[in-house]
Amino acid sequence: KWKFTDYKEPLYLSASGSMTSMQYYLKKTRIDDALSALMRLLKNDELYITFDIAMAKTGYSVPVHTDNRYKLLALLIYFNDLKSEEGGELLLHKHKSIQDSIYLPRYPGEENTEVVKRLLPKKNLGVIVLNCNSSYHSATPFSSNEPRKFVYIGICKRYTKNLWVSKDSKNFHPDARGFGESKYD
């Protein structure tokens, strides 16, 4: 019964965005949490799409993580070919020891996972990932003079922090890119 809405995700939810004073006040006083809880009761069927055009430059890498847990599906489309010696590979991981996915942390640490698939970005390569507690991935350090160009499309559920049943003991983790606490765990 889910339906798509015309919702536009606030820029502060991305790593490059910042909150307005009002958004900061609502977040700090937890009013936004109360409003979201109320809206979950009234409108628990809304999905929306994010569409990000991105470019990764030399030095870019992303540690092992799952995407924000309010995201249902992620689609990556690459626009240029990279050589393996340049890095920038998309790595898919599985957790080494925890088998029950409800206990999997969003940021497990590389030492707790093993790589199960390596994907080198190629022009027009598309990757679709069902984002769940066990959909771990990372990007290797990138060292090309030409940027890694891609589009990221996400299908997200509005008014929720976590689509998946989770008993992860930590409520807040450093953002996988090192930008402080994640906004939606």
C-alpha positions as CSV (number, residue, x, y, z in Angstrom):
1,K,0.0,0.0,0.0
2,W,3.0,2.3,-0.2
3,K,2.8,5.3,-2.5
4,F,5.3,7.8,-3.8
5,T,5.1,11.4,-2.7
6,D,6.6,14.7,-4.0
7,Y,8.6,15.1,-0.8
8,K,12.0,16.8,-1.1
9,E,14.6,15.6,1.3
10,P,16.3,18.4,3.3
11,L,19.8,19.1,2.1
12,Y,21.2,18.7,5.6
13,L,20.6,14.9,5.4
14,S,23.4,14.7,2.9
15,A,27.0,15.0,3.9
16,S,27.5,18.3,2.1
17,G,24.4,20.0,3.5
18,S,23.9,22.1,6.6
19,M,20.8,22.7,8.7
20,T,18.9,26.0,8.8
21,S,18.4,27.5,12.2
22,M,14.8,26.2,12.4
23,Q,15.9,22.7,11.4
24,Y,18.6,22.8,14.0
25,Y,16.1,24.0,16.7
26,L,13.6,21.3,15.8
27,K,16.2,18.6,15.9
28,K,17.9,19.8,19.1
29,T,14.5,20.0,21.0
30,R,13.5,16.7,19.4
31,I,10.3,18.3,18.1
32,D,11.1,16.7,14.7
33,D,11.1,13.3,16.3
34,A,7.7,13.9,17.9
35,L,6.3,15.2,14.6
36,S,7.7,12.2,12.7
37,A,6.2,9.8,15.3
38,L,2.8,11.4,14.8
39,M,3.1,11.4,11.0
40,R,4.1,7.7,11.1
41,L,0.7,7.0,12.6
42,L,-1.2,9.2,10.1
43,K,0.8,8.6,7.0
44,N,2.8,5.4,7.2
45,D,2.7,4.7,3.5
46,E,4.9,7.4,1.9
47,L,7.9,6.7,-0.2
48,Y,10.1,9.2,-2.0
49,I,13.0,9.2,-4.3
50,T,16.4,10.9,-3.9
51,F,18.5,11.6,-7.0
52,D,22.1,12.6,-6.5
53,I,24.6,13.4,-9.2
54,A,28.0,12.8,-7.8
55,M,31.7,13.1,-8.5
56,A,34.5,11.5,-6.4
57,K,37.9,13.0,-6.6
58,T,41.4,11.8,-5.7
59,G,41.5,10.7,-2.0
60,Y,37.8,9.7,-1.9
61,S,37.0,6.5,0.0
62,V,34.1,5.2,2.1
63,P,34.5,2.7,5.0
64,V,32.2,-0.3,5.4
65,H,28.6,0.7,6.2
66,T,25.0,0.3,5.1
67,D,23.2,3.2,3.7
68,N,20.8,5.2,6.0
69,R,18.3,2.8,7.3
70,Y,15.3,4.8,6.1
71,K,16.4,3.9,2.5
72,L,14.8,0.8,1.0
73,L,16.7,0.6,-2.3
74,A,19.8,2.2,-3.8
75,L,20.8,2.4,-7.4
76,L,24.3,3.4,-8.6
77,I,25.0,4.2,-12.2
78,Y,28.6,4.9,-13.2
79,F,29.6,7.2,-16.1
80,N,33.2,6.4,-16.7
81,D,35.7,3.6,-16.8
82,L,38.3,3.2,-14.1
83,K,41.4,1.1,-14.1
84,S,41.9,-1.2,-11.1
85,E,45.2,0.5,-10.1
86,E,43.2,3.8,-9.7
87,G,41.0,2.4,-6.9
88,G,37.4,3.6,-6.5
89,E,36.1,0.0,-6.5
90,L,32.7,-0.7,-4.9
91,L,33.2,-3.6,-2.4
92,L,30.4,-5.7,-1.1
93,H,30.9,-7.2,2.4
94,K,29.4,-9.7,4.7
95,H,29.8,-9.8,8.5
96,K,32.2,-12.4,9.8
97,S,30.6,-13.4,13.0
98,I,27.1,-12.0,13.6
99,Q,24.5,-14.2,11.8
100,D,21.3,-12.7,13.0
101,S,20.8,-9.6,11.0
102,I,18.8,-7.8,13.7
103,Y,22.1,-7.4,15.7
104,L,24.2,-6.1,12.8
105,P,25.5,-2.6,13.4
106,R,25.3,0.0,10.7
107,Y,29.1,0.6,10.8
108,P,30.7,-2.8,11.6
109,G,34.3,-1.9,11.0
110,E,36.4,-3.4,8.2
111,E,38.0,-5.9,10.6
112,N,34.6,-7.5,11.3
113,T,33.6,-8.1,7.6
114,E,35.0,-9.9,4.6
115,V,34.7,-8.8,1.0
116,V,32.5,-11.0,-1.1
117,K,32.4,-9.0,-4.4
118,R,34.6,-6.3,-6.0
119,L,33.0,-4.1,-8.7
120,L,35.2,-1.8,-10.7
121,P,33.2,1.2,-12.0
122,K,32.7,1.0,-15.7
123,K,30.7,3.3,-18.0
124,N,27.0,2.5,-17.8
125,L,27.4,-0.1,-15.1
126,G,24.4,-0.1,-12.8
127,V,24.2,-1.7,-9.4
128,I,20.9,-2.1,-7.4
129,V,21.1,-2.9,-3.7
130,L,18.3,-3.7,-1.4
131,N,19.4,-1.7,1.6
132,C,19.0,-3.7,4.8
133,N,20.9,-4.4,8.0
134,S,23.4,-6.7,6.1
135,S,23.9,-4.8,2.9
136,Y,27.5,-3.8,3.7
137,H,29.6,-2.0,1.2
138,S,32.5,0.4,0.9
139,A,34.6,2.2,-1.7
140,T,38.4,1.7,-2.0
141,P,40.7,4.8,-1.9
142,F,40.5,6.6,-5.3
143,S,43.6,8.0,-7.0
144,S,42.7,8.9,-10.5
145,N,43.2,12.3,-12.1
146,E,39.8,11.8,-13.7
147,P,36.9,12.0,-11.2
148,R,34.7,8.9,-10.6
149,K,31.3,10.0,-12.0
150,F,28.1,8.4,-10.9
151,V,24.4,8.9,-10.1
152,Y,22.9,7.7,-6.8
153,I,19.2,7.1,-6.7
154,G,17.5,6.1,-3.4
155,I,14.0,4.9,-2.7
156,C,13.3,6.1,0.9
157,K,10.5,5.7,3.4
158,R,9.3,9.0,4.9
159,Y,8.7,9.4,8.7
160,T,10.9,6.5,9.7
161,K,14.5,6.2,11.0
162,N,14.8,2.4,10.4
163,L,12.9,0.2,8.0
164,W,14.5,-2.9,9.3
165,V,14.1,-4.7,12.7
166,S,17.3,-3.9,14.5
167,K,18.7,-4.5,18.0
168,D,21.9,-2.7,17.3
169,S,23.1,-1.6,20.8
170,K,24.3,1.8,19.6
171,N,21.9,4.4,18.7
172,F,24.4,6.8,17.2
173,H,27.5,6.0,15.2
174,P,30.0,8.2,13.5
175,D,28.9,8.8,9.9
176,A,30.7,6.4,7.6
177,R,32.4,9.4,5.9
178,G,33.5,10.9,9.2
179,F,31.0,13.7,9.5
180,G,30.0,13.2,13.1
181,E,26.9,11.4,14.2
182,S,24.7,10.0,11.5
183,K,21.4,11.8,11.1
184,Y,19.2,8.7,10.9
185,D,20.2,5.4,12.5
